[in-house]
Amino acid sequence: MRGVGLLVAVIAINNLAQFILHAPGALYGVRFGWGPREVGLSLFVVGLVATIVQGGLLGVMMRLLGERRVVLFGLASGTLLTTGYALTTQAG
C-alpha cells in the first residue's frame, strides 16, 4: 500500500478544488447574464451528473479499467475541466 497517503492527499486537494467551483458558479452566471433560475439549473445539472457518475458509472469503470486507471482518468479529466472553466469567456 505504498503511495496511498500521497494519493489520498492528491484526491483531497482535487475534491477541494472541485467543491470550491460551486461558489464561483453563481458569479460566472452573473458574468454571463444568467438569473437565479439559470444558475440554479446549472448547479442542479452538475449535481445530477455527479450522482449518475458516482452512483452508476464509477462501478462499471472500475470493473473495466481498474482502480489506478480510474483514479488517473478522474484526476486528468478534472484538471482539463478546471482549466476549461478558467479559460471560459462566454456562455454556450
C-alpha positions as CSV (number, residue, x, y, z in Angstrom):
1,M,0.0,0.0,0.0
2,R,2.9,2.3,-0.7
3,G,2.0,5.7,-2.0
4,V,-1.6,5.6,-0.7
5,G,-1.0,8.6,1.6
6,L,0.1,10.7,-1.3
7,L,-2.8,9.5,-3.5
8,V,-5.3,10.4,-0.7
9,A,-3.7,13.9,-0.4
10,V,-4.0,14.5,-4.1
11,I,-7.6,13.3,-4.2
12,A,-8.4,15.5,-1.2
13,I,-6.9,18.6,-2.8
14,N,-8.6,17.8,-6.1
15,N,-12.0,17.4,-4.3
16,L,-11.5,20.7,-2.5
17,A,-10.8,22.4,-5.8
18,Q,-14.0,20.8,-7.3
19,F,-16.2,21.9,-4.5
20,I,-14.8,25.4,-4.5
21,L,-16.2,25.7,-8.0
22,H,-19.8,25.7,-6.8
23,A,-19.5,29.2,-5.2
24,P,-18.0,31.0,-8.3
25,G,-20.6,29.2,-10.4
26,A,-23.1,31.8,-9.4
27,L,-20.6,34.6,-10.1
28,Y,-20.0,33.2,-13.6
29,G,-23.8,33.1,-14.1
30,V,-23.9,36.8,-13.2
31,R,-21.0,37.5,-15.6
32,F,-22.9,35.8,-18.4
33,G,-26.2,37.5,-17.6
34,W,-27.8,34.5,-16.0
35,G,-30.5,34.9,-13.4
36,P,-31.1,32.8,-10.3
37,R,-33.1,30.2,-12.3
38,E,-30.2,29.6,-14.8
39,V,-27.6,29.5,-12.0
40,G,-29.7,27.0,-10.0
41,L,-30.4,24.8,-13.1
42,S,-26.7,24.7,-13.9
43,L,-25.8,23.7,-10.4
44,F,-28.6,21.1,-10.5
45,V,-27.2,19.6,-13.7
46,V,-23.7,19.4,-12.2
47,G,-25.1,17.6,-9.1
48,L,-27.2,15.3,-11.2
49,V,-24.3,14.3,-13.5
50,A,-22.1,13.8,-10.4
51,T,-24.7,11.5,-8.9
52,I,-25.0,9.4,-12.1
53,V,-21.3,9.1,-12.4
54,Q,-20.6,8.2,-8.8
55,G,-23.7,6.0,-8.4
56,G,-23.6,4.0,-11.6
57,L,-20.8,4.7,-14.0
58,L,-18.0,4.5,-11.4
59,G,-18.6,0.8,-10.7
60,V,-18.6,-0.1,-14.4
61,M,-15.4,1.9,-15.0
62,M,-13.7,0.2,-12.0
63,R,-14.5,-3.2,-13.4
64,L,-13.4,-2.3,-16.9
65,L,-10.3,-0.2,-16.2
66,G,-9.2,-1.0,-12.7
67,E,-8.8,1.4,-9.7
68,R,-5.5,3.0,-10.7
69,R,-6.6,3.9,-14.3
70,V,-10.0,5.3,-13.0
71,V,-8.2,7.5,-10.5
72,L,-5.7,8.8,-13.1
73,F,-8.6,9.4,-15.6
74,G,-10.6,11.2,-12.9
75,L,-7.6,13.5,-12.0
76,A,-6.7,14.2,-15.6
77,S,-10.3,15.0,-16.6
78,G,-10.8,17.1,-13.6
79,T,-7.7,19.1,-14.4
80,L,-8.8,19.6,-18.0
81,L,-12.3,20.7,-16.9
82,T,-11.0,23.1,-14.3
83,T,-8.7,24.6,-16.9
84,G,-11.7,24.9,-19.2
85,Y,-13.6,26.8,-16.6
86,A,-10.7,29.2,-16.1
87,L,-10.5,29.9,-19.8
88,T,-14.2,30.4,-20.5
89,T,-15.0,33.8,-21.9
90,Q,-18.7,33.4,-22.9
91,A,-21.7,31.3,-22.1
92,G,-22.5,28.5,-24.5
